[in-house]
Amino acid sequence: MSTLKDTLTADMRAALKARDELTTSTLRMALAAIGTAEVAGQVKRELSDEEVLAVLVKEAKKRREAATAFADAGRAEQAAKETAESDVLSRYLPKQLDDAELAELVAQALSTAGVTGKAQMGPAMKAAQTAVAGRAEGARVAAEVRRQLAV
């Protein structure tokens, strides 16, 4: 079992004992998503920490998008709940890169991969996403890759 999954399980149990309903329900949802990812495919297997992190990033993104949708629909209470869930998940995610760090990592990845033009956007994104490794949202990475390939 991955250590990140162990941490999530231990924190969920602690939140349950402390009667912290928000943290308990959010971590239960995250552990359920991890369990679903483990049984996806042909054989049930334990996920590595990187795979668990990818599931958490996806779940946090879902919560942020739902919060935006609820806020746009005038449902502030539900938007606040989704935002709070996203905040709980963000405790387990790596620190997000600022714009300067992102630009530097993308530049290094592009030069290492030998990508020079917009026609090579696919390989450029693959190299950049590997370098960033979950520390920035895909949309931010794609925007930075496009900006650097346009030069």
C-alpha positions in Angstrom: 0.0 0.0 0.0 1.3 3.5 -0.8 2.3 5.7 2.0 0.0 8.5 0.7 -3.0 6.2 0.8 -2.0 5.2 4.4 -1.8 8.8 5.4 -5.2 9.5 3.9 -6.7 6.5 5.7 -5.1 7.5 9.1 -6.3 11.1 8.7 -9.8 10.0 7.8 -9.9 7.9 10.9 -8.6 10.8 13.0 -11.2 13.1 11.5 -13.9 10.5 12.2 -12.9 10.4 15.8 -12.8 14.2 16.0 -16.3 14.3 14.4 -15.0 16.5 11.6 -17.7 15.8 9.1 -16.2 17.8 6.2 -12.8 16.2 6.4 -14.3 12.7 7.0 -16.6 12.9 4.0 -13.9 14.4 1.7 -11.3 11.8 2.6 -13.9 9.0 2.2 -14.6 10.3 -1.3 -10.9 10.5 -2.1 -10.3 6.9 -0.8 -13.3 5.7 -2.8 -11.9 7.3 -6.0 -8.5 5.6 -5.3 -10.3 2.3 -4.8 -12.1 2.7 -8.1 -8.8 3.5 -9.8 -7.2 0.4 -8.2 -9.9 -1.9 -9.6 -10.0 -0.3 -13.1 -8.5 -2.5 -15.7 -7.9 -6.2 -15.8 -6.3 -6.8 -12.5 -6.8 -5.2 -9.1 -3.5 -3.7 -7.9 -2.2 -1.2 -5.4 -1.5 2.3 -6.7 1.8 3.9 -6.3 2.1 7.3 -4.5 2.3 9.0 -7.9 -0.9 7.4 -9.1 -2.6 8.2 -5.8 -1.5 11.8 -6.2 -2.9 11.9 -9.8 -6.3 10.7 -8.4 -6.2 13.4 -5.7 -5.3 16.1 -8.3 -8.2 15.0 -10.5 -10.6 15.0 -7.5 -9.5 18.5 -6.4 -10.0 19.8 -9.9 -13.5 18.4 -10.0 -14.3 20.2 -6.7 -12.9 23.5 -8.1 -14.9 23.2 -11.3 -18.0 22.3 -9.4 -17.6 25.3 -7.1 -17.3 27.6 -10.1 -20.4 26.0 -11.7 -22.4 26.4 -8.4 -21.3 29.9 -7.9 -22.3 30.8 -11.5 -25.7 29.2 -10.9 -26.2 31.3 -7.7 -25.8 28.4 -5.3 -23.3 30.0 -2.9 -23.8 27.4 -0.1 -23.0 24.5 -2.4 -20.1 26.4 -4.0 -18.7 27.0 -0.5 -19.0 23.3 0.3 -17.1 22.3 -2.9 -14.4 24.9 -2.2 -14.0 23.5 1.4 -13.6 20.0 0.0 -11.0 21.2 -2.5 -9.1 22.9 0.4 -9.1 19.6 2.3 -7.7 17.7 -0.7 -5.1 20.4 -1.3 -3.4 19.5 2.0 -2.2 16.3 0.4 -1.1 17.9 -2.9 2.4 19.2 -3.6 3.0 22.9 -3.5 1.8 24.5 -6.7 4.5 26.1 -8.9 4.5 29.9 -9.4 4.7 31.3 -12.9 8.5 31.8 -12.9 9.1 28.2 -11.7 6.7 26.9 -14.2 8.3 28.8 -17.1 11.7 27.6 -16.1 10.7 23.9 -15.9 8.8 24.1 -19.2 11.8 25.7 -20.9 14.1 23.0 -19.6 11.7 20.2 -20.7 11.3 21.7 -24.2 15.1 22.0 -24.6 15.7 18.5 -23.3 13.0 17.1 -25.6 14.3 19.1 -28.6 10.9 20.6 -29.3 11.1 23.8 -31.4 7.7 24.5 -33.0 4.0 24.5 -32.5 3.7 21.5 -34.8 5.3 19.4 -32.0 2.7 20.4 -29.3 2.0 16.8 -28.3 5.6 15.8 -27.5 6.1 19.2 -25.9 3.1 18.8 -23.6 4.3 15.2 -22.7 7.7 16.5 -21.7 6.3 19.5 -19.8 3.8 17.4 -17.9 6.5 15.0 -16.9 8.7 17.8 -15.7 5.9 19.5 -13.8 4.6 16.2 -12.2 1.3 17.4 -10.8 2.6 20.7 -9.4 0.6 22.8 -11.9 -2.7 22.4 -13.6 -2.7 21.2 -17.2 -4.3 24.4 -18.5 -1.5 26.5 -17.0 1.2 24.1 -18.4 -0.4 24.1 -21.9 -0.6 28.0 -21.9 3.1 28.2 -20.9 4.1 25.6 -23.6 2.2 27.6 -26.2 3.7 30.8 -25.1 7.3 29.4 -25.3 6.7 27.6 -28.7 5.3 30.8 -30.2 8.7 32.6 -29.6 
